[in-house]
Amino acid sequence: MRSRDGNHNSLFAVCSLLIFCSLALNAGEYLISYRYVVKDLILYNESLQISKSMTKCSGISKSFIELEYKNSKNLNKIILDNSDEFINYLYEIGLNVKYNGLTTNAINSSSTIITLKTTCFKVDFNDYFVRIAALK
């Protein structure tokens, strides 16, 4: 439909397409892995590894999480500040759980290892929040 002052609708469509493409190009891709080890109810190790991807990741994001940040655009700091929310998101996308329990002479021994294999995430920094989406 043509408006009175020219072809306003197509101009709006072109501008919105340019803005969308610039936001998509601004998004970075990161490789993230997570490991959590508990032995006999004692936390032995918890590690979160984050690195910028050197190659383009392929896949489709099905869900995302938005985390607020104040001053820093450092992804490690943002995730550590919002660690509970991020770990809950990792549970949603799927973690591998390995449990081993043993009882000998009425003494229980158990170990649990929770891992997220190295997964590619698309990360988009906005003004006050960062959007993180796992690619599958």
Phi, psi and omega per residue, in radians:
M1 nan 2.375 -3.078
R2 -1.697 2.296 3.122
S3 -1.569 3.025 -3.101
R4 -1.122 -0.667 -3.041
D5 -1.652 0.556 3.084
G6 1.925 -2.841 -3.079
N7 -1.537 1.172 -3.041
H8 -1.163 -0.679 -3.077
N9 -1.151 -0.723 3.132
S10 -1.239 -0.561 3.077
L11 -1.129 -0.720 3.087
F12 -1.094 -0.731 3.139
A13 -1.117 -0.723 3.133
V14 -1.158 -0.762 3.135
C15 -1.111 -0.753 -3.140
S16 -1.161 -0.615 3.085
L17 -1.135 -0.735 3.111
L18 -1.115 -0.733 3.125
I19 -1.131 -0.762 3.132
F20 -1.083 -0.756 3.141
C21 -1.140 -0.661 3.128
S22 -1.187 -0.606 3.077
L23 -1.199 -0.684 3.134
A24 -1.184 -0.618 3.120
L25 -1.275 -0.440 -3.139
N26 -1.306 -0.371 -3.106
A27 -1.235 2.407 3.100
G28 -1.861 2.850 3.116
E29 -2.028 2.324 -3.088
Y30 -2.226 2.589 3.021
L31 -1.771 2.197 -3.073
I32 -2.238 2.338 3.014
S33 -2.314 2.688 -3.058
Y34 -2.467 2.450 3.112
R35 -2.517 2.360 -3.087
Y36 -2.389 2.078 -3.065
V37 -2.114 2.206 3.085
V38 -2.182 2.269 3.085
K39 -2.258 2.158 -3.122
D40 0.908 0.826 3.099
L41 1.121 0.323 3.091
I42 -2.061 2.237 3.110
L43 -1.248 2.079 3.127
Y44 -1.664 -0.713 -3.030
N45 -2.704 2.399 2.975
E46 -2.414 2.107 -3.123
S47 -2.348 2.438 3.090
L48 -2.215 2.021 -3.106
Q49 -1.872 2.231 -3.136
I50 -2.278 2.249 3.056
S51 -2.553 2.601 3.118
K52 -1.256 2.374 -3.113
S53 -1.268 2.366 3.134
M54 -1.571 -0.299 3.097
T55 -2.166 2.813 -3.134
K56 -1.243 2.273 3.103
C57 -1.539 2.550 3.078
S58 -1.954 2.661 3.119
G59 2.454 3.050 -3.114
I60 -2.097 2.380 3.098
S61 -1.542 2.246 -3.127
K62 -1.763 -0.530 3.119
S63 -2.505 2.816 -3.123
F64 -2.532 2.906 3.061
I65 -2.304 2.522 3.083
E66 -2.000 2.174 3.139
L67 -2.035 2.383 3.102
E68 -1.406 2.610 3.020
Y69 -2.480 2.737 -3.056
K70 -1.680 -1.287 -3.001
N71 -2.020 -0.607 -2.979
S72 -1.601 2.461 2.999
K73 -1.775 0.415 3.092
N74 -1.444 2.005 -3.050
L75 -1.092 -0.653 3.113
N76 -1.029 -0.803 -3.124
K77 -1.162 -0.708 -3.137
I78 -1.110 -0.763 -3.139
I79 -1.196 -0.690 3.106
L80 -1.143 -0.636 3.099
D81 -1.187 -0.511 -3.123
N82 -2.054 0.730 -2.983
S83 -1.115 -0.671 -3.118
D84 -1.093 -0.795 3.129
E85 -1.117 -0.718 -3.112
F86 -1.185 -0.721 3.120
I87 -1.123 -0.684 3.075
N88 -1.085 -0.654 3.086
Y89 -1.137 -0.700 3.101
L90 -1.079 -0.661 3.077
Y91 -1.089 -0.650 3.137
E92 -1.143 -0.720 -3.084
I93 -1.423 -0.273 3.026
G94 2.037 2.082 3.067
L95 -2.080 2.659 3.042
N96 -1.589 2.294 3.140
V97 -2.072 2.222 3.080
K98 -2.136 2.094 -3.105
Y99 -2.090 2.409 3.089
N100 -2.376 2.082 3.125
G101 -2.164 2.478 -3.098
L102 -2.521 2.381 3.076
T103 -2.201 2.109 3.055
T104 -2.359 2.289 3.141
N105 0.907 0.788 3.112
A106 1.087 0.384 3.076
I107 -2.011 2.121 -3.133
N108 -1.563 2.450 3.041
S109 -2.407 2.300 -3.122
S110 -2.515 2.702 3.032
S111 -2.495 2.465 3.118
T112 -2.286 2.256 3.097
I113 -2.159 2.124 3.114
I114 -1.959 2.185 -3.101
T115 -2.344 2.570 2.904
L116 -2.010 1.956 3.112
K117 -1.104 2.744 -3.076
T118 -0.923 2.096 -3.058
T119 -2.221 2.505 3.117
C120 -1.519 2.318 3.118
F121 -2.142 2.435 3.010
K122 -1.637 2.206 -3.054
V123 -2.100 2.185 -3.115
D124 -2.141 2.006 3.113
F125 -1.515 2.166 3.055
N126 -1.935 -2.953 -3.057
D127 -1.066 -0.856 -3.040
Y128 -2.162 0.001 -3.130
F129 -2.578 2.832 3.068
V130 -2.082 2.364 3.127
R131 -1.826 2.160 -3.100
I132 -2.064 2.188 -3.122
A133 -2.307 2.263 3.105
A134 -1.356 2.387 3.094
L135 -1.698 2.263 3.125
K136 -2.120 nan nan
